[in-house]
Amino acid sequence: MIESKNHHQKRDRLVATLSQDNQYRFVIIKNKAMVAEAKTRHTLSNMGAFFLGKTMTGACLLASLLKGDERIIITIHPEKHIKLLYAEASQVGEVRGFIKWKESADQNLLENTPDSLGKGVFQVEKILYENFKPVYGSVENTQGDITSEFNQYLAFSEQIPSIMNIHTDIAQDGTVKESWGILLQALPGTSMEEIQSLYETICPELKIPGLIQEMPLEEVLKKILPYDFSITNNTPTDFFCRCSLEKFKQKLITLPLFDIIDMQKLQQNELVCQYCNRNYILKDEDFESLIEEIQSKQ
């Protein structure tokens, strides 16, 4: 029983709550292992892990508001240093992401300061059950830090009084010291002023770092929330990608036959998933089956 409780406490997890008076929604995530896994998978620098970690955390918080296997995709095109930040999260706790640097970027000179990314475009794509096409929302970021971008999106696109706080800390030796985030959101009839006052009472920057290392998230919530609440979602979260060799082969089938033949002749048989950096190797029998299937459709 003790071992099971310790495993539950150590595993990354997201917990969403609803106040008993139906005025507030509060979501908290602890995702230290997720960020560490992304850092390892993509062999990221400390700054790369810092920026991608915060983006994945925010994506998870937004995805907690969805249903079932619905997904949120965050794409950020900053003005400085980074070409693209990408994070994709589902309501069931799966998240993946990657970062693309500009050729001129010197990652060793970057600091995790609020304005380190400069201005840019922040886009949210929602894949929802009832919508045939994805739903898009975007804002132009003016402050250059990840947390501000999420809050600006919530204010101008969602137009629901909300406050998000994201914290990721990478040690100089590359260890992920901690990663967590919270989303405080008003329900109908609650004002932004009330949300701001509650946020100041909760004071997450001071209270959460010490508590989140010592106890399960359910206990953290009891310590910091000044009201009675019910838990609406309690989900393990993991860096997880649904890529597979078969999915790669399904995409290759759409290529012209001569491209597949050239790939085999040139021994271009290594496939790399950009989302999780997993490698797949195409064997001769894979090429033969691809060629046979493409020919059958001609």
Buried (B, 14 or more C-beta within 10 A) or exposed (E): EEEEEEEEBEEBBBBBBBBEEEBBBBBBBBBBBBBBBBBBBBEBBBBBBBBBBBBBBBBBBBBBBBEEEBBBBBBBBBEBBBEEBBBBBBBBBBBBBBBEBEEEBEBEEBEBEEEBBBBBBBBBBBBBEEEEEEEEBBBEBEBBBBBBBBBBBBBEBBEBBBBBBBBBBBEEEEEBEBBBBBBBBBBEEBEEEBBEEBBEEBEBEEEBBEBBBEBBBBEBBEEBBEEEBEEEBEBEBBBBBEBEBEEBBEEBBEEEEEEBBEBBEEEEBEBEBBBBBBEBEBEEEBBEBBBEBBEEEE
